[in-house]
Amino acid sequence: MARIAPVDLTQLTGPGKDLVDAVKAKMGAVPNIFKAMVQSPAVLDLYLKANGALAGGKLDPKTVEAIQLVVAQSNGCEYCLAAHTFIGGKVGLSQDDILSARKGTAANAKTAALVALAKAIVANRGKVSDAELQNARSAGWSDGEIVEVVGVVTVAILTNYFNNLAQPEVDFPAAAKLG
């Protein structure tokens, strides 16, 4: 049961309604995370703007989803694991790719280095070792792309922490358990 009640969208007015309408126009529906997050239109606006800015960045959607998955796994966010497993599949990640990302790795060495860096960023609150940073650079990632990883991790943490606190009903297919 949700600990932060979802807003009745038929009763929503003002900035919150505009934000939810934009989500519905883009996604075709309003996932439960946003129905709860709109309790504070400012927080929903923050999330949407940050996510939108990162969508125009250097990292491709598959890499972003791999990062989202490792962060959700690290933070124990069942909602985000379900959502990003679904979205990851939509952007072309295989089930093996999804499970590998959740474990902090990938079949592709370049992606594996960035996913490992994202996992280290979460585990160490950004205080990664020189070797972890160099590993990403040696795999071919630029400093700009590494900076974007911090952005993706930060937005993921926002949603992970929100969902862990609010506990909205998961409205995506459940993610497989890791063995």
Summary of the structure (lengths in Angstrom):
residues: 179
radius of gyration: 16.4
end to end distance: 26.5
largest distance: 52.7
contacts: 567
relative contact order: 0.17
helix: 69%
strand: 0%
